Amino acid sequence: MYVANVDEHGVKDNPLLERLEEHASKEGAPVVAICAALEAQMADLADEDKQIFLVDLGLDEPGLNRVIRAGYTLMGLQTYFTAGPKEARAWTVQIGATAPQAAGVIHTDFEHGFIRARSSPTRTISPARANKAPKRRERCASRGKTM
């Protein structure tokens, strides 16, 4: 993976970035262009101000998010979430991991004693009702042994 530090206007019509992309494509490597100066400015902003800053720049997300996503893809990783009444957590697993293997990331005993998992696409889960919303909408899939 190549991460190119470009100036504020260097993402479009940048011959150096184009040369890097050509070189990287020969290796099958992704290129992520970021502007470190803009990233540094965003680091000190509140979340609401970051969103306004990104919209003003015509960006969907910070460069760091793009670097992380490209790294995850390159390493064949994905994130899954667990949510309960007290907390929600993110866990990293290999793409294609089974539910018991994913449970083993939390604790090895969970993999060996796996019974079942209920899952729902993250876009269907309301943060305020993480435990109850998917079941009620019947968008919750059950994997594993049935009870």
C-alpha positions in Angstrom: 0.0 0.0 0.0 1.2 3.5 -0.9 0.1 6.5 1.1 0.7 9.7 -0.8 0.9 13.0 1.1 -0.5 15.6 -1.3 -1.2 19.3 -0.9 -4.8 20.5 -0.4 -5.5 20.5 -4.1 -3.2 17.6 -5.1 -5.7 14.8 -5.4 -7.0 15.8 -8.9 -4.7 16.6 -11.9 -1.6 15.6 -10.0 1.0 14.1 -12.3 3.1 12.8 -9.4 0.1 11.0 -7.9 -0.7 9.6 -11.3 2.9 8.2 -11.7 2.6 6.7 -8.2 -0.7 5.1 -9.1 0.8 3.6 -12.3 3.7 2.2 -10.3 1.5 0.8 -7.6 -0.8 -0.8 -10.2 2.1 -2.9 -11.5 2.5 -4.3 -8.0 -1.2 -4.6 -7.4 -0.9 -2.2 -4.5 -3.6 0.4 -3.5 -2.8 4.1 -3.3 -4.4 6.3 -0.8 -3.9 10.1 -1.2 -4.2 12.2 1.9 -3.3 15.7 2.9 -1.4 15.6 6.2 -1.9 19.3 6.7 -5.7 18.9 6.5 -5.6 15.8 8.7 -3.7 17.8 11.3 -6.3 20.6 11.2 -9.1 18.1 11.6 -7.5 16.3 14.5 -8.2 19.3 16.8 -11.8 19.8 15.7 -15.0 18.6 17.5 -16.9 15.8 15.6 -19.6 18.2 14.3 -16.9 20.7 13.1 -15.0 17.8 11.4 -18.2 16.9 9.4 -18.6 20.6 8.3 -14.9 20.8 7.4 -15.2 17.6 5.3 -18.3 18.8 3.5 -16.6 22.1 2.7 -13.7 20.2 1.2 -16.0 17.9 -0.8 -14.8 14.8 1.1 -16.9 11.9 2.6 -14.4 10.9 5.3 -11.0 11.8 6.7 -7.9 10.4 5.0 -7.1 8.3 8.1 -10.3 6.3 7.6 -9.4 5.6 4.0 -5.9 4.4 5.0 -7.4 2.1 7.6 -10.0 0.7 5.2 -7.4 0.1 2.5 -5.2 -1.6 5.1 -8.0 -3.9 6.3 -8.8 -4.8 2.7 -5.2 -5.5 1.9 -4.9 -7.8 5.0 -8.2 -9.5 4.4 -9.8 -8.2 7.6 -13.3 -7.1 8.6 -14.9 -5.7 11.7 -17.8 -7.1 13.6 -19.6 -5.5 16.5 -21.0 -6.8 19.7 -23.6 -4.8 21.6 -25.2 -5.3 25.0 -27.0 -3.2 27.6 -23.7 -1.8 29.0 -21.4 -1.4 26.0 -20.7 -1.9 22.3 -17.4 -3.2 21.0 -15.7 -3.7 17.7 -13.7 -6.8 16.9 -11.4 -7.6 14.0 -11.5 -11.0 12.2 -10.4 -12.4 8.9 -12.9 -12.1 6.1 -14.7 -15.4 5.8 -14.3 -16.3 9.5 -17.1 -18.4 10.8 -19.3 -17.3 13.8 -17.4 -19.6 16.2 -14.0 -18.3 15.0 -15.2 -14.7 15.4 -16.4 -15.6 18.9 -13.0 -16.9 19.6 -11.5 -13.5 19.1 -13.4 -12.3 22.2 -12.3 -15.4 24.3 -11.1 -18.8 23.2 -13.7 -20.5 25.4 -16.4 -18.8 23.3 -15.1 -20.6 20.2 -15.1 -24.0 21.8 -18.5 -23.6 23.5 -20.2 -21.7 20.7 -23.9 -22.1 20.6 -25.3 -19.4 18.3 -25.1 -15.8 17.2 -27.7 -13.4 16.2 -26.6 -10.9 13.6 -28.0 -7.9 11.8 -26.4 -5.5 9.3 -25.1 -2.5 11.1 -27.2 -0.1 9.0 -30.3 -1.5 10.6 -29.2 -1.0 14.2 -30.1 2.2 16.0 -27.4 3.0 18.5 -29.9 3.8 21.2 -31.7 0.5 20.8 -28.8 -1.8 19.8 -30.2 -4.8 21.7 -33.9 -4.6 20.8 -34.3 -3.0 17.4 -33.1 -5.8 15.1 -35.2 -8.5 16.8 -38.3 -6.4 16.6 -37.9 -5.6 13.0 -37.2 -9.3 12.3 -33.9 -8.4 10.5 -31.9 -10.4 13.0 -30.4 -13.7 11.6 -29.6 -16.6 13.9 -26.6 -18.8 13.1 -25.6 -21.9 15.0 -27.6 -24.3 17.1 -31.3 -23.6 17.6 -32.7 -23.8 21.1 
